[in-house]
Amino acid sequence: MKLTDWRILSDRGPDLIACLDFPGARAAAGFTDLAEGVPVDACFLHFRQAGAGPLAASVDRWAAELAATGRPVRAVLGYCAGGALATRLADAIAATGPAPVVVLFDAVPTTGESVADQFMSAVQSSARQLTEQELADARALSEQIVTRYPDDLRLVAAGLTEHYEALMRAVADRLSLPLFLHQELTAGFTAYLDYLLLAGEGGFDTRASTPLFVTSLEHEPPVQPARTISLDVEHDDLLRDPKVYKLVAEIIRGEIPQW
């Protein structure tokens, strides 16, 4: 298969399993772990992010490339914020063929508060190079921006990105880093915010099929009522736990999970 918007995680069978999560590195287990562990003959694909949308055009492009393979899409899987993308892709696939199964792992909505939390997580990763006052100011500013733009994620993201770039410029100056390293510091954060903005256009309702929410310890589905399977698994281990491998295998094979 020649793919532009998708990369192959594993290819052990004709049916496609489309996976949506931030394509950058993360500490938690990801769909690469899941694809390696699920004992089924299927092809797991992970989407390649390209910009911040609009989501409708992105989904149409993703679905068209899957359709062009001539292979059926058995399931669409989403993780965290990617759950809001998975539902929209499933609807696009169902518009021209059979509806895929939709499984959402620890799905979370994208809000101004969640974007601000990600901003602070990124800032905290450079805490050793920042002053206590800079950290306090960053937190205060993030709260102010969310309050100022409660219904506009793009303005929230723009304000946070501007301040993050200024902080990383200060870090680069203190460490005498070359320009390209400063650009790398900011590019990863910008890419993640673009992903969250894309997810912010989605949702957890589908026209084609009812999503199954799979949750880790202390995680609740973002909507109620919801079809939910709650597992005694930590969030970071959810996509590499044997119980999840078994569950996903049953779903792909068309069996009714007994949980």
N, C-alpha and C positions, 0 to 999 in steps of 0.2 A: 504493500500500500504506500502511495505517495501522499503524505499528509503535510499540511501547512499549519492548521489550527490545533492539531492534536499530536501528541507524541505517544509512542507505544510503551507501555509498562511491561506487558507480557503478551505473547500471542500464542495461545495454546488451543485455539478453536475458532470457528467461524463467527459465533455470536459476539457482538460488541458490548462492552460495559464502559459507559462514559463516566469519567470521574472529574469532579470539579472542586478544586481547592486552590488556594494561593500557590502558584507554581514555584515560588522561592523557597529557600531553606527555612525549616522550622524545627524547634526542639522536639515537638510531639511526633508520634508516628504518623505517617502519611499514607497515601494510596499506593505508593511503591511497596510498602510493607504488606498492605492488604493484597495486592495483586500477586505477590510472591507466596502468600500463605493460603489463599483460598483454593481448595482442591477441585477446580472445575476446568473443563475444556472451553475456554472463552478467551477473548482478546480484550485486555484492559487498556483503555486509552485515557490520557490526562490532557486537559485542554491547555493550550498555550495562550496566555493573556497577551492582548495587544491593545494597550490604551485603556481609556476610561469610558468607552461606550460611544454612542448610546447602546443600551442593552439589547433593544429589539433588533438592531442591525447585527450585533455580535451574535445573538442566538440564531438568527437566520443563517449566518455564515457557518457557524459551528454545525448546525443541523444539515445544511446542504453538503458539507464535506463528508459527514457520516453517511448520508444517503448515497453519495457518489461511490462509496466503496462497494455498494451492492450487497452489503452484509446487514443482517437484522440487528437492531439495537435492543438487547434483552433488558437492560437496566440502566438507570441513570443514578449515580451516587453523588451526594454532596456532603461536604464536611464544613462545620462551623458556618461562616458567612457564605460559603459556597453553596449551602443548601438553598438559598434564595435564587441562585443561578440555575441549579439543577431542575427546579420545578418549571422554570420558563423553557429550558431546553426540552424537557419531556413533553410539554405542550406543543412545541414546534415539531417534534418528531411525530407526535400523534396526529398532527394535522395532515400528514401525507401517508401514514401507515399505522401499524399496530402500536398501541400505547405501551411504552416501556414501564417496568416497575420502577418506582421512585423510592430510594432509601436515603434518609438524611441523618447524618451522624452528628450529635451534639450541635444541632442547628441553632444559630443565633442571628437575630436581626441586626442590621447595621443602622446605628443611630448616631446623633452628634456626640452623645456620651461615650459610645463605644469607640468612635474615631479618636476622641480626646484621650481615652485610656490607652489606645495604641500609640498615640503621640508620646504620652508620658513613659510608656514602656521603652520606646526608642530612646528618649532622652536619658532615662535611667541607665541604659546600657553604656552611656558615656559619662556616668556620674563621677568617675575618678578624675576626669579632666575638667569638670565644671565646679563652680563654687556653690555653696549652700544657697546663696541668694539667687543665683541663676536658676537653680532647680526650683526654688520656691516661686520665683517669678514665672517660670514656665508653667507650673501647675495653675497659678492664679490666672494667667493669660488664657490657658485652655478652657478654664471654667467660664471666663468672660466671653470668649468667642462662641461657646455653645449656647450661652444665655442670649447673646446678641442675635444669633441666627438659628433659632430653634427648629426651623422648617426648611433649612437650606444646607444640605450636606456639602455642596460644592464650595460655598463660602466658608464653612467651617474648615474644610480641608485646605483651602487656599490660605487662610489665616495661619493655620498650624504649620503648613509647609514653609511659609515665609519665615516664621520664627525658628523652625528647626534648621533651616539653611543658615540663619544667622548664628545659631549656637554651634553648628558644625564648623562654620568659618572660624569661630573663636577657638574651637578645639584644634583645628588644623594649624592655626597661627601659633598656638602654644606649643604644639608638638613639631612645628616646622615641617609640616607635611606638604608634599607637592600638590599642585592643583588637581591632578587626576585622582588622587586619593580623597581629597575633599569632595570631588564630584561623585565618587563611589559611595561615600558616606550618605550623601543626600539622595542618590538615584534609587537605592534600595527602598528607602522610606517612601519616596514619591511613587514608586511602582506599587507598593502595598496600598497606599491611599487610593490610587487609581482602581485597584481591585475592589476595595471597599466601596468606592463610589458606584462601581458597576453592580455590586451586590445590593447596594441601597436602592437600586431601581427594581429589584426583584421582589419576591415574596414567597409565602409558604402555601398558598392555595394553588391548586391545579385544576384544569378543566378535564384532563384526560384520565387521571387515576388518583386515588387517595394516597398521599405519601405515608411511608412508615418511618416514624422517628425512633432512632436508636440512641439511647442516652447512657452516659456514664454516671458514676456516683455523683449525687447532689446536682445533677443537671436536669432542668425541666424543659419540655418542648416550648417553643416560642408562641404557640397557639393552642387553644383549647376549644372544643375537645380534639383529641388527636389520637391516631393509632400509634401506640408507643410500646416499645420493648426497653425496659430499664435493666441495665447490667451492672453487676458488682465489679466494675472495672474503673481504674483511674482515667481521667480525660486523656492524658498524654499517651496512654497505652491502648486506647480504644481501637485503633486501626491495626494493631498487631496482636490482639488477644485471640487465642484459639476459639473462644466462644463466638467471637464475631466472625472468624473464618467460617465456622460451621453454619452460622446463621445466613451469611451471604451466599454460601454454597447452596443451601436449601432454597433460598429465594430464586437464585439463577436457574436452578433445576425445576422450578415451578412447584416445589413442595410447600406445604403450609408449615411454617416454623412452629415448633412446639415449645413455647417459652412461657 
